[in-house]
Amino acid sequence: MAFRRRTKSYPLFSQEFVIHNHADIGFCLVLCVLIGLMFEVTAKTAFLFILPQYNVSVPTADGETVHYHYGPKDLVTVLFYVFITIILHAVVQEYILDKISKRLHLSKVKHSKFNESGQLVVFHLSSVIWCFYVVVTEGYLTNPRSLWEDYPHVYLPFQVKFFYLCQLAYWLHALPELYFQKVRKEEIPRQLQYICLYLVHIAGAYLLNLSRLGLVLLLLQYSTEFLFHMARLCYFADENNEKLFNAWAAAFGVTRLFILTLAVLAIGFGLARVENQAFDPEKGNFNTLLCRLCVLLLVCAAQAWLMWRFIHSQLRHWREHWSEQSAKRRVPAAPRLAARLIKRESGYHENGVVKAENGTSTRTKKLKSP
């Protein structure tokens, strides 16, 4: 941030300058947009960055409510919140994670994983609370049929659309953060995999008007991920503490089962019974057999891949655990040496020579030959 102490200066717009000051650069860009709200000429353009676009008044029984649909202008709003997320990422890193990691004295590998899990714990916790609030207030939990009834769900409430825009902004910001945080080359493919998975699933639910189903699935997924990264943070603090990993392992399999069941129920059976089954992108209707099969295939393939990685990692962990246990059993116990009684000569020592009590040496003297 702008008020941080700098101990070293770098050439302007050099690679190190951008890495160490990327949050300050993002703060300046956000500040320029906010200053644009103060002037009538630029206020309309500034609102394009800050507020969701494409609002529509929808008549209801109580009157009219404002809903939103998606469009190309959403990219501008997402870009603005990407910079907001970069700033928040830097704040959490500097004022929370860096202070904790200094006390733990972690290695470079563990330090990188600690920073990753620390950032994701904050994000997953806030997303779970926010998503749970939206799902409860919109009534998606009390009425599961609303997940597929009245499809396509073109018009979204403000909080639903804003939630999806912020989710897209966060996972898009994770791509440049791989460069800003100097992530090791060995870690980049793994992180790119789950970043792209989240982007594809969230953008797919948003663009295919499956936002209600996507909210419930994200709530389940984020809850399990929060538990995993929290367990990893506890492990870095105390390597003997693995209780949360056992809880996460149990929750992981249950979550995969719930996600697959809910996806098949909503897409395979619920949307199949909806009367309006026609491919009409202008009206936001993608309820055809081919689209349903593609979505189900994508969800099932992702869950199967996650489950395969989970089983593979658990088997590797168990092999390492049993090898350590067997190695400990094979190590023979060190033989105990019998205590030796040390007989001390009477007298005292003087310059390494034992003297008798009368001051003479205890060694026998050699007689000189005459």
C-alpha positions as a printed NumPy array, in Angstrom:
array([[  0.   ,   0.   ,   0.   ],
       [  1.001,   3.644,  -0.307],
       [  1.873,   4.035,   3.38 ],
       [  4.295,   1.094,   3.566],
       [  7.926,   1.681,   4.407],
       [ 10.273,   1.067,   1.51 ],
       [ 13.763,  -0.056,   2.301],
       [ 14.927,  -0.35 ,  -1.306],
       [ 14.1  ,   1.57 ,  -4.472],
       [ 13.836,   0.069,  -7.956],
       [ 13.99 ,   1.632, -11.439],
       [ 10.642,   3.006, -12.54 ],
       [  8.429,   0.438, -14.341],
       [ 11.069,  -2.261, -14.027],
       [ 10.07 ,  -5.833, -13.258],
       [ 10.928,  -5.56 ,  -9.554],
       [  9.187,  -2.187,  -9.344],
       [  5.929,  -3.621, -10.702],
       [  6.108,  -6.695,  -8.435],
       [  6.744,  -4.724,  -5.244],
       [  4.303,  -1.901,  -6.072],
       [  1.498,  -3.694,  -7.94 ],
       [ -0.973,  -3.028,  -5.122],
       [ -0.107,   0.677,  -5.109],
       [ -0.569,   0.843,  -8.887],
       [ -3.977,  -0.85 ,  -8.566],
       [ -4.928,   1.55 ,  -5.754],
       [ -4.118,   4.522,  -7.981],
       [ -6.309,   3.157, -10.795],
       [ -9.206,   2.52 ,  -8.41 ],
       [ -8.794,   5.993,  -6.955],
       [ -8.982,   7.531, -10.442],
       [-12.323,   5.775, -11.037],
       [-13.677,   6.958,  -7.68 ],
       [-12.567,  10.523,  -8.375],
       [-14.492,  10.298, -11.647],
       [-17.718,  10.076,  -9.619],
       [-17.185,  13.646,  -8.435],
       [-17.597,  15.182, -11.894],
       [-20.755,  15.12 , -13.945],
       [-18.888,  14.548, -17.201],
       [-17.155,  11.369, -16.025],
       [-19.726,  10.107, -13.493],
       [-21.611,   8.021, -16.055],
       [-18.42 ,   6.261, -17.145],
       [-17.318,   5.738, -13.538],
       [-20.638,   4.07 , -12.676],
       [-19.971,   1.675, -15.539],
       [-16.968,   0.349, -13.605],
       [-18.514,   0.278, -10.146],
       [-22.147,  -0.847, -10.457],
       [-23.618,  -3.884, -12.256],
       [-25.186,  -2.985, -15.572],
       [-28.293,  -4.081, -17.524],
       [-30.918,  -3.394, -14.86 ],
       [-34.553,  -4.135, -15.745],
       [-37.757,  -3.44 , -13.803],
       [-39.685,  -6.687, -13.372],
       [-43.353,  -6.535, -12.254],
       [-44.199,  -8.599,  -9.183],
       [-47.212,  -9.065,  -6.898],
       [-45.934,  -6.354,  -4.544],
       [-45.024,  -3.917,  -7.308],
       [-41.83 ,  -3.68 ,  -9.336],
       [-38.376,  -4.945,  -8.471],
       [-35.099,  -4.226, -10.192],
       [-33.321,  -7.251, -11.656],
       [-30.254,  -7.614, -13.843],
       [-29.066,  -9.698, -16.772],
       [-25.593, -10.133, -18.189],
       [-23.914,  -8.446, -21.129],
       [-20.552,  -7.283, -22.519],
       [-20.369,  -4.336, -20.108],
       [-19.932,  -6.794, -17.256],
       [-16.313,  -7.225, -18.371],
       [-15.6  ,  -3.61 , -17.4  ],
       [-17.129,  -4.119, -13.95 ],
       [-15.175,  -7.342, -13.454],
       [-11.95 ,  -5.546, -14.429],
       [-12.55 ,  -2.873, -11.789],
       [-13.105,  -5.463,  -9.07 ],
       [ -9.992,  -7.342, -10.187],
       [ -7.976,  -4.301,  -9.06 ],
       [ -9.992,  -4.14 ,  -5.828],
       [ -9.158,  -7.795,  -5.182],
       [ -5.454,  -7.223,  -5.866],
       [ -5.435,  -4.473,  -3.224],
       [ -7.221,  -6.66 ,  -0.669],
       [ -4.841,  -9.515,  -1.459],
       [ -1.848,  -7.291,  -0.678],
       [ -3.44 ,  -6.051,   2.572],
       [ -4.075,  -9.599,   3.835],
       [ -0.587, -10.686,   2.784],
       [  1.308,  -7.846,   4.436],
       [ -0.664,  -7.178,   7.598],
       [ -1.751, -10.728,   8.51 ],
       [  0.123, -13.537,   6.763],
       [  3.616, -12.04 ,   6.754],
       [  3.452, -11.303,  10.487],
       [  2.321, -14.852,  11.274],
       [  4.86 , -16.546,   8.981],
       [  7.753, -14.653,  10.605],
       [  6.895, -16.261,  13.93 ],
       [  6.634, -19.758,  12.469],
       [ 10.065, -19.706,  10.719],
       [  8.911, -21.801,   7.756],
       [ 10.995, -23.07 ,   4.855],
       [ 10.544, -21.604,   1.375],
       [  8.241, -24.418,   0.233],
       [  6.09 , -24.286,   3.35 ],
       [  6.087, -20.497,   3.273],
       [  4.642, -20.51 ,  -0.25 ],
       [  1.943, -23.003,   0.706],
       [  1.196, -21.075,   3.893],
       [  0.587, -17.882,   1.898],
       [ -1.62 , -19.734,  -0.576],
       [ -3.734, -21.353,   2.127],
       [ -3.93 , -18.139,   4.14 ],
       [ -5.32 , -16.195,   1.198],
       [ -7.787, -18.947,   0.31 ],
       [ -9.004, -19.309,   3.91 ],
       [ -9.989, -15.637,   3.957],
       [-11.632, -15.869,   0.535],
       [-13.484, -19.142,   1.155],
       [-14.748, -18.037,   4.565],
       [-16.119, -14.746,   3.226],
       [-17.586, -16.495,   0.16 ],
       [-19.291, -19.195,   2.269],
       [-20.915, -16.575,   4.52 ],
       [-21.962, -14.424,   1.563],
       [-23.209, -17.356,  -0.523],
       [-25.146, -18.841,   2.406],
       [-26.823, -15.478,   3.015],
       [-27.844, -15.173,  -0.652],
       [-29.119, -18.753,  -0.847],
       [-31.204, -18.368,   2.33 ],
       [-32.648, -14.939,   1.497],
       [-33.566, -15.995,  -2.04 ],
       [-35.209, -19.191,  -0.749],
       [-33.167, -21.679,  -2.776],
       [-32.634, -24.007,   0.207],
       [-36.235, -24.065,   1.395],
       [-37.535, -24.642,  -2.145],
       [-35.146, -26.91 ,  -4.092],
       [-37.506, -26.93 ,  -7.08 ],
       [-36.631, -23.278,  -7.674],
       [-33.228, -24.452,  -8.918],
       [-34.784, -25.547, -12.213],
       [-38.323, -24.15 , -12.254],
       [-39.036, -21.128, -14.466],
       [-35.854, -21.718, -16.46 ],
       [-34.183, -19.716, -18.008],
       [-33.296, -17.559, -15.002],
       [-32.346, -14.566, -17.118],
       [-33.155, -11.846, -14.591],
       [-31.021, -11.94 , -11.463],
       [-31.38 , -10.063,  -8.168],
       [-28.675,  -7.512,  -7.432],
       [-26.926,  -9.62 ,  -4.793],
       [-26.802, -12.69 ,  -7.068],
       [-25.28 , -10.83 ,  -9.999],
       [-22.845,  -8.917,  -7.808],
       [-21.757, -12.188,  -6.174],
       [-20.946, -13.74 ,  -9.552],
       [-19.058, -10.661, -10.729],
       [-16.917, -10.688,  -7.578],
       [-16.25 , -14.416,  -7.926],
       [-15.073, -13.969, -11.499],
       [-12.93 , -11.009, -10.424],
       [-11.236, -13.002,  -7.68 ],
       [-10.278, -15.975,  -9.843],
       [ -9.14 , -13.695, -12.659],
       [ -6.946, -11.757, -10.239],
       [ -5.33 , -15.065,  -9.194],
       [ -3.668, -15.32 , -12.628],
       [ -1.435, -12.203, -12.365],
       [ -0.854, -12.974,  -8.674],
       [  1.149, -16.011,  -9.764],
       [  3.625, -13.503, -11.205],
       [  3.377, -10.918,  -8.435],
       [  3.898, -13.49 ,  -5.652],
       [  6.803, -15.164,  -7.492],
       [  5.222, -18.596,  -7.26 ],
       [  7.654, -21.445,  -7.895],
       [  7.527, -23.03 , -11.362],
       [  6.666, -26.407,  -9.836],
       [  3.54 , -24.943,  -8.217],
       [  2.218, -22.996, -11.215],
       [  0.605, -25.936, -13.129],
       [ -1.255, -27.121, -10.028],
       [ -2.584, -23.657,  -9.233],
       [ -3.528, -23.005, -12.859],
       [ -5.605, -26.175, -12.858],
       [ -7.937, -25.204, -10.043],
       [ -8.063, -21.535, -11.106],
       [ -9.229, -22.529, -14.601],
       [-11.695, -25.051, -13.155],
       [-13.323, -22.387, -11.016],
       [-13.425, -19.888, -13.88 ],
       [-15.024, -22.385, -16.265],
       [-17.682, -23.524, -13.788],
       [-18.575, -20.062, -12.474],
       [-18.645, -18.465, -15.929],
       [-20.629, -21.433, -17.285],
       [-23.285, -21.155, -14.575],
       [-23.493, -17.387, -15.12 ],
       [-23.697, -17.447, -18.913],
       [-26.002, -20.487, -19.186],
       [-28.448, -18.941, -16.674],
       [-27.857, -21.699, -14.133],
       [-27.029, -19.172, -11.418],
       [-29.284, -20.728,  -8.759],
       [-27.763, -24.172,  -9.108],
       [-24.295, -22.654,  -9.269],
       [-24.787, -20.849,  -5.948],
       [-25.682, -24.05 ,  -4.095],
       [-22.805, -25.995,  -5.668],
       [-20.339, -23.222,  -4.824],
       [-21.56 , -23.213,  -1.235],
       [-20.785, -26.924,  -0.925],
       [-17.434, -26.667,  -2.694],
       [-16.198, -23.612,  -0.787],
       [-17.131, -25.166,   2.569],
       [-14.909, -28.172,   1.884],
       [-12.049, -26.041,   0.548],
       [-12.181, -23.794,   3.595],
       [-11.827, -26.85 ,   5.832],
       [ -8.844, -28.125,   3.832],
       [ -6.867, -24.888,   3.862],
       [ -7.673, -24.319,   7.525],
       [ -6.309, -27.798,   8.27 ],
       [ -3.133, -26.989,   6.337],
       [ -2.604, -23.772,   8.307],
       [ -3.009, -25.674,  11.572],
       [ -0.517, -28.261,  10.315],
       [  2.077, -25.562,   9.593],
       [  1.611, -24.202,  13.112],
       [  1.843, -27.677,  14.695],
       [  2.926, -30.641,  12.567],
       [  1.398, -33.105,  15.023],
       [ -2.066, -31.607,  14.564],
       [ -3.799, -33.585,  11.794],
       [ -7.331, -33.818,  13.202],
       [ -8.733, -31.28 ,  10.755],
       [ -7.308, -33.282,   7.849],
       [ -9.357, -36.281,   8.982],
       [-12.478, -34.114,   9.151],
       [-11.732, -32.712,   5.692],
       [-11.21 , -36.206,   4.258],
       [-14.639, -37.267,   5.512],
       [-16.307, -34.07 ,   4.272],
       [-14.608, -34.271,   0.869],
       [-16.247, -37.531,  -0.18 ],
       [-19.66 , -36.467,   1.142],
       [-19.419, -33.164,  -0.749],
       [-18.581, -34.921,  -4.026],
       [-21.633, -37.135,  -3.564],
       [-23.927, -34.182,  -2.823],
       [-22.656, -32.173,  -5.808],
       [-23.131, -35.064,  -8.244],
       [-26.584, -35.886,  -6.857],
       [-27.762, -32.277,  -6.992],
       [-26.378, -31.737, -10.508],
       [-28.048, -34.876, -11.867],
       [-31.311, -34.04 , -10.099],
       [-31.466, -30.434, -11.328],
       [-30.022, -30.813, -14.838],
       [-30.805, -34.411, -15.734],
       [-34.33 , -34.603, -14.307],
       [-35.492, -31.082, -13.417],
       [-34.627, -29.248, -16.633],
       [-35.679, -32.272, -18.7  ],
       [-39.267, -31.793, -17.469],
       [-39.418, -28.06 , -18.167],
       [-41.836, -27.299, -21.006],
       [-39.632, -24.75 , -22.765],
       [-36.886, -26.892, -24.324],
       [-35.425, -24.944, -27.203],
       [-32.063, -23.453, -28.055],
       [-32.589, -19.699, -28.042],
       [-29.464, -17.712, -27.022],
       [-31.246, -14.372, -27.45 ],
       [-33.71 , -15.318, -24.707],
       [-31.047, -17.088, -22.668],
       [-32.534, -20.546, -23.139],
       [-30.014, -23.386, -23.453],
       [-32.299, -26.177, -22.308],
       [-31.581, -28.775, -24.954],
       [-30.502, -32.384, -24.612],
       [-27.034, -31.664, -26.   ],
       [-26.436, -28.718, -23.63 ],
       [-27.657, -30.694, -20.629],
       [-25.378, -33.608, -21.493],
       [-22.371, -31.301, -21.938],
       [-22.963, -29.593, -18.6  ],
       [-23.451, -32.908, -16.798],
       [-20.366, -34.343, -18.451],
       [-18.301, -31.329, -17.366],
       [-19.521, -31.515, -13.754],
       [-19.081, -35.286, -13.508],
       [-15.627, -35.191, -15.094],
       [-14.48 , -32.456, -12.699],
       [-15.769, -34.333,  -9.65 ],
       [-14.226, -37.605, -10.836],
       [-10.881, -35.882, -11.407],
       [-10.983, -34.312,  -7.924],
       [-11.891, -37.654,  -6.373],
       [ -9.068, -39.425,  -8.229],
       [ -6.543, -36.852,  -6.995],
       [ -7.901, -37.192,  -3.462],
       [ -7.595, -40.998,  -3.475],
       [ -4.107, -40.803,  -5.002],
       [ -2.91 , -38.334,  -2.355],
       [ -4.456, -40.359,   0.479],
       [ -2.787, -43.574,  -0.705],
       [  0.551, -41.813,  -0.971],
       [  0.11 , -40.382,   2.524],
       [ -0.725, -43.811,   3.934],
       [  2.292, -45.407,   2.206],
       [  4.592, -42.776,   3.661],
       [  3.04 , -43.23 ,   7.1  ],
       [  3.419, -47.03 ,   7.066],
       [  6.975, -46.836,   5.733],
       [  7.905, -44.529,   8.595],
       [  6.277, -46.855,  11.103],
       [  8.041, -49.927,   9.687],
       [ 11.368, -48.087,   9.652],
       [ 10.973, -47.247,  13.329],
       [ 10.276, -50.902,  14.159],
       [ 13.338, -52.146,  12.269],
       [ 15.779, -49.893,  14.114],
       [ 17.414, -52.074,  16.864],
       [ 17.552, -50.723,  20.358],
       [ 20.954, -49.392,  21.359],
       [ 22.758, -51.887,  23.676],
       [ 23.162, -50.697,  27.184],
       [ 26.757, -50.626,  28.311],
       [ 27.45 , -52.114,  31.703],
       [ 28.454, -49.595,  34.209],
       [ 32.138, -49.844,  34.863],
       [ 33.449, -49.342,  38.297],
       [ 36.295, -46.891,  38.211],
       [ 38.806, -47.444,  40.918],
       [ 40.408, -44.253,  41.947],
       [ 43.822, -44.241,  43.483],
       [ 44.22 , -42.745,  46.855],
       [ 45.844, -39.381,  47.092],
       [ 45.452, -36.312,  45.01 ],
       [ 46.461, -35.127,  41.543],
       [ 49.088, -32.572,  40.852],
       [ 50.12 , -31.729,  37.255],
       [ 48.617, -34.98 ,  36.027],
       [ 50.554, -37.054,  38.557],
       [ 48.955, -38.831,  41.469],
       [ 50.599, -37.819,  44.713],
       [ 50.423, -39.661,  47.929],
       [ 49.095, -38.079,  51.025],
       [ 52.632, -37.331,  52.241],
       [ 53.428, -35.459,  48.984],
       [ 55.517, -38.164,  47.307],
       [ 54.627, -39.754,  43.973],
       [ 52.962, -43.154,  43.964],
       [ 55.019, -44.4  ,  41.046],
       [ 57.933, -46.674,  41.768],
       [ 61.285, -45.032,  41.323],
       [ 63.983, -46.607,  39.225],
       [ 67.205, -47.243,  41.084],
       [ 70.286, -45.903,  39.397],
       [ 72.96 , -48.45 ,  38.801],
       [ 76.238, -47.65 ,  40.598]])
